[in-house]
Amino acid sequence: MRSLARASGITLGALQYHFSTWEDMLRALNVYILDQYDKIWETMTTKDRPPTLQGKIGRKSGTDHV
């Protein structure tokens, strides 16, 4: 975390105030990235969205897990 704080231009104490562990910071980063993705996804029209795997993968009868 020390090198991240240095690269971000903040003190280690400031970083540790908000994120007590490396895992807490990664969890928050993951939530932020997913939130940004969701915002972008919601602004896209159906024709702009990439195709989903649903319907692209051939299903055998009796296998409803994808």
matplotlib code that plots the C-alpha trace (Angstrom):
import matplotlib.pyplot as plt

x = [0.0, 3.0, 3.9, 0.3, 0.0, 3.3, 2.2, -1.2, 0.4, -1.3, 0.1, 0.0, -2.0, -4.6, -4.9, -5.1, -7.8, -10.1, -8.9, -7.5, -6.4, -5.3, -8.4, -10.7, -9.2, -9.5, -13.1, -13.9, -12.1, -14.1, -17.4, -16.4, -15.5, -18.7, -20.8, -19.1, -19.8, -23.5, -23.9, -22.4, -24.5, -27.7, -27.0, -26.6, -29.5, -30.2, -28.5, -25.4, -25.0, -22.6, -24.3, -24.8, -23.8, -27.4, -28.4, -24.8, -23.9, -25.6, -27.7, -28.3, -31.7, -31.8, -28.9, -30.3, -27.1, -25.0]
y = [0.0, 2.3, 2.3, 2.9, 5.9, 7.3, 6.8, 8.4, 11.4, 10.8, 9.8, 6.2, 7.3, 8.9, 5.7, 3.5, 5.8, 4.8, 1.3, -0.6, -3.5, -4.2, -6.4, -3.5, -1.3, -4.0, -4.6, -0.9, -0.6, -3.6, -2.0, 1.3, -0.4, -2.4, 0.7, 2.6, -0.4, -0.5, 3.3, 2.9, -0.2, 1.6, 4.4, 2.1, 1.2, -2.4, -2.2, -0.7, -3.5, -6.3, -9.7, -11.9, -15.5, -16.4, -17.9, -17.9, -21.2, -24.3, -25.9, -29.6, -30.6, -30.8, -28.4, -25.1, -23.8, -21.2]
z = [0.0, 0.6, -3.1, -4.1, -1.8, -3.1, -6.8, -6.0, -4.3, -0.9, 2.4, 3.6, 6.6, 4.4, 2.3, 5.4, 6.9, 4.1, 3.5, 6.5, 4.4, 0.8, 0.4, 1.5, -1.1, -3.9, -2.9, -3.1, -6.5, -7.8, -6.7, -8.3, -11.6, -11.7, -10.9, -13.8, -16.1, -15.0, -15.7, -19.2, -19.9, -18.9, -21.3, -24.3, -26.5, -27.2, -30.6, -29.1, -26.5, -27.3, -27.8, -24.8, -24.5, -24.2, -27.5, -28.8, -27.0, -28.3, -25.6, -25.4, -24.0, -20.3, -19.7, -18.6, -16.9, -18.7]

ax = plt.figure().add_subplot(projection="3d")
ax.plot(x, y, z, "-o")
ax.set_aspect("equal")
plt.show()
